[in-house]
């Protein structure tokens, strides 16, 4: 029970910090998460290269207009 309360209070304390990220930072973070997931799925060098290419194009789309 104490751990649950501690976990909830920790999440509530971190919530404002997460919201304060810029749009560009959120986009780059999302690209990094997708890249990590892609690397976990792939088993070949060609697949890893495709993940890298996808990450580069994703980060290129994070330009704030």
C-alpha positions in Angstrom: 0.0 0.0 0.0 2.8 2.4 0.9 4.6 1.6 -2.4 1.4 2.4 -4.3 1.1 5.8 -2.7 4.8 6.5 -3.2 4.5 5.6 -6.9 1.4 7.8 -7.4 3.0 10.8 -5.7 6.1 10.3 -7.8 4.1 10.3 -11.0 2.2 13.4 -10.0 5.4 15.2 -9.2 6.9 14.3 -12.6 3.7 15.2 -14.6 4.4 19.0 -14.8 8.0 18.3 -16.0 6.7 16.2 -18.9 4.2 18.8 -20.0 6.8 21.5 -20.1 8.7 19.9 -23.1 8.6 21.8 -26.3 6.8 20.4 -29.3 10.2 19.7 -31.0 11.5 17.8 -28.0 8.3 15.7 -27.8 8.7 14.9 -31.5 12.3 13.9 -31.2 11.5 11.8 -28.1 8.7 10.0 -30.0 11.2 9.3 -32.9 13.7 7.9 -30.4 11.1 5.6 -28.9 10.0 4.4 -32.3 13.7 3.8 -33.3 14.3 1.7 -30.1 11.2 -0.4 -30.9 12.3 -0.9 -34.5 15.8 -2.1 -33.3 14.1 -4.6 -31.0 12.0 -6.0 -33.8 14.8 -6.3 -36.4 17.4 -9.1 -36.6 19.4 -8.2 -39.7 21.9 -5.4 -40.6 19.6 -4.3 -43.4 16.7 -4.0 -40.9 18.9 -1.9 -38.6 19.8 0.4 -41.5 16.1 0.9 -42.3 15.5 1.8 -38.7 18.3 4.4 -38.9 16.9 5.8 -42.1 13.4 6.0 -40.6 14.7 7.8 -37.5 16.5 10.3 -39.6 13.4 11.1 -41.7 11.3 11.3 -38.5 13.7 13.7 -36.8 13.8 15.8 -40.1 10.0 16.2 -39.8 10.3 17.6 -36.2 11.0 21.1 -37.5 8.7 23.6 -35.8 7.1 26.0 -38.3 
